[in-house]
Amino acid sequence: MRIEIICTGDEVLTGKIVNTNFSYMSQKLEDVGLSVHWGTTVGDDRESLLAAFQLAAQRADAVIVNGGLGPTVDDLIPSTRDPTMASLMTALSTPRPTTRMGRDIARAVRPGGVS
């Protein structure tokens, strides 16, 4: 399974904070036998985020997005009501079959309500 972790936030991209989340998530995935193939860091810019999500959707079987939830003026959460963003997020959350998917899915932990 090809996994990509996308970490978002200008503060991460500019080095104002150290991105310990990526190393933590990557190690936890390795602990259960899953390897991260790509790690992407992107700032709080809608177009850059969309480009990162689109690329990840094309090349990865699973995408984990970290960051972006905060009470700051650059919060883009309301833009998930945008049809382009909403359809992209739906596409990213739709399982795509792979030869190893059954075994890997059995090890996955999903939030409530996600199939």
C-alpha positions as CSV (number, residue, x, y, z in Angstrom):
1,M,0.0,0.0,0.0
2,R,1.3,3.4,-1.0
3,I,0.7,5.9,1.8
4,E,1.2,9.7,1.7
5,I,1.1,12.0,4.7
6,I,0.3,15.6,4.0
7,C,1.1,18.0,6.8
8,T,-0.4,21.5,6.5
9,G,0.3,24.9,7.9
10,D,2.5,27.9,7.2
11,E,4.1,27.4,10.7
12,V,5.3,24.0,9.7
13,L,6.4,25.0,6.2
14,T,8.4,27.9,7.4
15,G,10.0,26.0,10.3
16,K,8.4,28.0,13.1
17,I,7.4,24.7,14.6
18,V,9.1,21.4,14.2
19,N,7.0,18.8,12.4
20,T,7.0,16.0,15.0
21,N,3.6,14.8,13.9
22,F,5.0,13.4,10.6
23,S,7.7,11.4,12.3
24,Y,5.2,10.1,14.9
25,M,2.6,9.0,12.4
26,S,5.2,7.5,10.1
27,Q,6.7,5.5,12.9
28,K,3.3,4.2,14.1
29,L,2.5,3.1,10.6
30,E,5.9,1.3,10.4
31,D,5.2,-0.4,13.7
32,V,2.2,-2.1,12.0
33,G,4.1,-2.9,8.9
34,L,3.0,0.0,6.7
35,S,5.5,2.2,4.9
36,V,5.0,5.9,4.1
37,H,6.0,6.5,0.5
38,W,5.6,10.3,0.4
39,G,5.6,13.1,3.0
40,T,4.3,16.5,1.8
41,T,4.3,19.7,3.7
42,V,2.1,22.5,2.3
43,G,1.3,26.0,3.5
44,D,-2.1,27.5,4.2
45,D,-2.9,28.4,0.7
46,R,-6.0,27.0,-1.0
47,E,-4.5,26.4,-4.4
48,S,-1.4,24.7,-3.0
49,L,-3.5,22.5,-0.7
50,L,-5.7,21.5,-3.7
51,A,-2.6,20.7,-5.8
52,A,-1.2,18.6,-3.0
53,F,-4.5,16.7,-2.5
54,Q,-4.9,16.1,-6.2
55,L,-1.3,14.7,-6.6
56,A,-1.8,12.5,-3.5
57,A,-5.1,11.2,-4.8
58,Q,-3.3,10.2,-8.1
59,R,-0.3,8.4,-6.6
60,A,-1.3,7.1,-3.2
61,D,-3.6,4.4,-2.0
62,A,-4.1,6.1,1.4
63,V,-3.7,9.7,2.3
64,I,-3.4,11.1,5.8
65,V,-3.8,14.8,6.3
66,N,-2.5,16.5,9.4
67,G,-3.0,20.0,10.6
68,G,-5.2,22.9,9.5
69,L,-7.6,22.9,12.4
70,G,-7.1,26.0,14.5
71,P,-8.8,29.3,15.4
72,T,-6.7,31.4,13.1
73,V,-7.6,33.8,10.3
74,D,-6.1,31.5,7.7
75,D,-8.4,28.6,8.6
76,L,-9.7,27.1,5.4
77,I,-12.3,24.8,6.9
78,P,-15.2,26.8,5.5
79,S,-13.9,26.2,2.0
80,T,-14.8,22.5,2.3
81,R,-18.3,23.7,1.3
82,D,-16.7,24.6,-2.0
83,P,-17.8,22.0,-4.6
84,T,-14.3,21.5,-5.9
85,M,-12.9,20.9,-2.4
86,A,-15.8,18.8,-1.4
87,S,-15.6,16.5,-4.4
88,L,-11.8,16.1,-4.0
89,M,-12.2,15.2,-0.3
90,T,-14.9,12.7,-1.2
91,A,-12.6,11.2,-3.8
92,L,-9.7,10.9,-1.3
93,S,-12.0,9.1,1.2
94,T,-13.3,6.6,-1.4
95,P,-11.5,3.2,-1.1
96,R,-9.7,2.1,-4.3
97,P,-9.0,-1.6,-4.6
98,T,-5.4,-2.8,-4.6
99,T,-4.0,-6.3,-4.5
100,R,-3.0,-5.9,-0.9
101,M,-6.0,-3.9,0.2
102,G,-7.9,-6.5,2.1
103,R,-4.9,-7.2,4.4
104,D,-4.0,-3.6,4.8
105,I,-7.6,-2.5,5.4
106,A,-8.0,-5.0,8.2
107,R,-5.2,-3.2,10.0
108,A,-6.5,0.2,9.5
109,V,-8.2,2.3,12.2
110,R,-10.9,4.5,10.9
111,P,-12.9,7.3,12.6
112,G,-16.5,6.4,13.4
113,G,-18.9,6.4,10.4
114,V,-16.1,5.9,7.9
115,S,-16.4,2.7,5.8
